[in-house]
Amino acid sequence: MRLLRDATDRRRAIKLAFVLALAGAAAGCDTQAGRDASDSTIGAFRMLVGAGEEPDELPVDAGAPPPPTEAKCPPVVIREGTETFRVYARGHEGDPDYVVYQGGITKTARECEFVGTNAIRIKLGIAGKVVTGPAWNDTSVQLPLRAAFVRTGGEGVWSQLYPVQPNILPGETVQQFTQVDDSLYFEVPEGDHINNYVIYIGFDEMGGKPKRG
């Protein structure tokens, strides 16, 4: 009888340990499942509605017009190869030893005011400096600075030449200059968008005939 009782007690102890192990494993799985579900909104949604069910997709109206594109101030871009302007002594064009002066663009800025639904008013600012060269002879300085409002991939809308004339005082070799124009205005054609436009700036070699030494 004692042997039978001992065997029965051992079976109960093994069964209890097995049940406790299952309970611990189930608790661990539930905890991990909660972590996995909390890692995403879809996982959390599935915990609420039940596994295997997908959230309903939002209806899409194919005929609805696209949302309006936010209007932005046109960017200012320096045309490649026009960021500097050199003047040489007569008969020595291209010779660095005979540079009279050289101008360069260092900074640009613009402000935009949208007028109504299809017009824009632009304030454009350009800053730079002029440096005297080896052939400097106290001559007057003239920098033919040009700005052009262009539709990307298309023709120019307007172009403006600014004959900038920095005054270099005797004994100085560098002079800063600024050019500001707050009168620029453009009405965007119907069906077009202001984001399709850009402002190009640079020195126009053919736009001015500075005095040469």
Residue pairs with C-beta under 8 A, 6 or more apart in sequence:
34 47
36 43
37 43
37 44
37 46
37 47
38 44
42 55
45 55
46 52
46 53
49 55
69 193
69 195
71 114
71 120
71 193
71 194
71 195
72 194
72 195
73 110
73 111
73 112
73 122
74 110
74 112
74 120
74 122
74 149
74 194
74 195
74 197
74 198
74 199
75 198
75 199
76 108
76 109
76 110
76 124
76 198
76 199
76 201
77 198
77 199
77 200
77 201
78 105
78 108
78 200
78 201
78 202
79 200
79 201
79 202
81 202
82 201
82 202
82 203
82 204
82 205
83 104
83 105
83 202
83 203
84 102
84 103
84 104
84 105
84 203
85 102
85 103
85 104
85 143
85 144
85 203
85 205
86 99
86 101
86 102
86 103
86 133
87 99
87 100
87 101
87 102
87 210
87 212
87 213
88 94
88 95
88 98
88 99
88 100
88 135
88 212
89 98
89 100
89 135
89 212
89 213
90 212
90 213
92 98
92 135
96 133
96 134
97 134
97 135
98 133
98 134
98 135
99 133
99 134
99 135
100 132
100 133
100 135
100 136
100 137
100 139
100 212
100 213
101 130
101 131
101 132
101 133
101 136
101 139
101 141
101 168
102 130
102 131
102 133
103 128
103 129
103 130
103 131
103 141
103 143
103 164
103 166
103 177
103 203
104 128
104 129
104 130
104 131
105 126
105 127
105 128
105 145
105 201
105 202
105 203
106 127
106 128
106 129
107 126
107 127
107 128
108 124
108 125
108 126
108 127
108 201
109 124
109 125
109 127
110 122
110 123
110 124
110 125
110 199
111 122
111 123
112 120
112 121
112 122
112 123
113 120
113 121
113 122
113 123
114 120
114 194
115 121
118 187
118 188
118 189
118 190
119 185
119 186
119 187
119 188
120 185
120 186
120 188
120 194
121 184
121 185
122 184
122 185
122 186
122 199
123 180
123 181
123 182
123 184
124 147
124 180
124 181
124 182
124 184
124 199
124 201
125 178
125 179
125 180
126 145
126 147
126 162
126 178
126 179
126 180
126 201
127 176
127 177
127 178
127 179
128 143
128 145
128 176
128 177
128 178
129 174
129 175
129 176
129 177
130 141
130 143
130 166
130 168
130 174
130 175
130 177
131 173
131 174
132 168
132 172
132 173
132 174
135 213
136 173
136 213
137 213
138 168
138 170
139 211
139 212
139 213
140 165
140 210
140 211
141 165
141 166
141 167
141 168
141 175
141 210
142 163
142 164
142 165
142 208
142 210
142 211
143 163
143 164
143 165
143 166
143 177
143 203
143 208
143 210
144 161
144 162
144 163
144 164
144 203
144 204
144 205
144 207
144 208
144 210
145 161
145 162
145 163
145 164
145 179
145 201
145 202
145 203
145 204
146 159
146 160
146 161
146 162
146 201
146 202
146 203
146 204
146 207
147 159
147 160
147 162
147 181
147 199
147 200
147 201
148 156
148 158
148 159
148 160
148 199
148 200
148 201
149 156
149 157
149 158
149 159
149 184
149 186
149 197
149 198
149 199
150 156
150 157
150 197
150 198
150 199
150 200
151 157
151 192
151 196
151 197
152 196
152 197
152 198
157 186
157 197
158 184
158 186
160 181
160 184
161 204
161 207
161 208
162 179
162 181
163 208
164 177
164 179
166 175
166 176
166 177
167 175
168 175
169 175
186 194
186 197
188 194
